[in-house]
């Protein structure tokens, strides 16, 4: 019994110390230039930022790829420490997690097929619209335009296939990832204008102020040194 107790303690100690050396980032890695796969490795703007945070804290960065709509649950169940996923700061999300300073400004834009008759943002509301499940685009249409025929997908790749195959009329998504998609796929374009503006933050479990403080120190430095713009350029095709 005594022996068992000693072993149990040792096990706990080892378990804890190893996780204390790690900083687990959760993301959805189908979102170039922020996070995407390059030869089996996840790279991008958010990864560079996360590396800086891990360095600052003296920890080893672990990157976890999940579906976008499970990111908040990963944080709140303690399976990950922070989310960097081009994640927009919204009032709804602020009820569930805490956000860092904003580090990127973005806009929600519209991708259509070349030759589409949709030329104006006001034309998008009675069409078949593809969005990522759980994204701000999903929320926007679900809340404000519940009559829009929405197709919610877990991966942008599936939306692009649906758009090419005429299964949807348009995709609403973040500007830089949209540009990446258009430059990687023939026959698609972004229409003029945007649906709404948003800005990205790093999310942590509510009340994790120690980690949030460290994140904000690093973000402040990276922003003032122009590093984030540099990363964006580096990972943009
Ligand atoms: N900015 C949008 C949002 O917060 C989309 C983010 C999608 N990010 C991703 N890694 N798939 O809802």
Boltz pocket constraint, residues with backbone or C-beta under 6 A from the ligand:
constraints:
  - pocket:
      binder: B
      contacts: [[A, 27], [A, 28], [A, 29], [A, 30], [A, 31], [A, 35], [A, 68], [A, 84], [A, 85], [A, 86], [A, 87], [A, 88], [A, 89], [A, 132], [A, 134], [A, 135], [A, 136], [A, 137], [A, 174], [A, 198]]
      max_distance: 6.0
